[in-house]
Amino acid sequence: MVPIVKMGITFIMAPVIVKALGNYDYGVWEMVFAVVGYMGMLDLGLAPAIVRSVARYKALHDVQKLRRIYSSAMAFFLPLGLLMALLLVGAAFFSDHFFFREPDASTHRYAIFLIIVAIQVLVSFVGLIFDSFLEGFQRFSLRNGATVIASIGGALVLYPLLTGGGGILVLAAGNTVGFALRTSIMVMSLVAHLLGGIVFGFGMCPSFL
């Protein structure tokens, strides 16, 4: 179902995005997110390893090992996400050198755009932890449901904004909110009693309620 929903949203939103951004900003969008896509390779295959380990120790009811997996994953993904986000924020201060300035136009919006993308990157790296836990618990319906809700909700909000004159900043902000919403839904699903009640926190590892 998720691929069908994504295909439908892409089919509807793609021409809207291209028209709203224009040729130059759409090129900037594709270029920046191509770089962001390569950043995803830095997980070094840890996400599938988390899925496998979570599934194993969940079946064995080994809470201590699940706690260790969570703390180790957070110790890896949070600093990595922060580093990638800081690199993008640093690039924002040099946006004048990365993007051409059109006559009588400012590149400040590209600096803001990179900062918004930096937030999205941080949320994405941390979100991999909870995504992997849900998959390891084999709660695919909840994982897919979070994706569908965030995708449809984002499209419903962005469509009128983009057709009403919104540009690259509106699109970037909408995407970031969508990623944050999806991650929040996954965290709340994991905390819910129907999953055994796992509590996540910076000062503690997950534990069953």
Secondary structure, DSSP 8 states (H G I E B T S, - for coil): -HHHHHHHHHHHHHHHHHHHHHHHHHHHHHHHHHHHHHHGGGGTTHHHHHHHHHHHHHHTT-HHHHHHHHHHHHHHHHHHHHHHHHHHHHHHTTHHHHS---TT--SHHHHHHHHHHHHHHHHHHHHHHHHHHHHHTT-HHHHHHHHHHHHHHHHHHHHHHHHTT--HHHHHHHHHHHHHHHHHHHHHHHHSGGGT-EEEETTEEEEE-
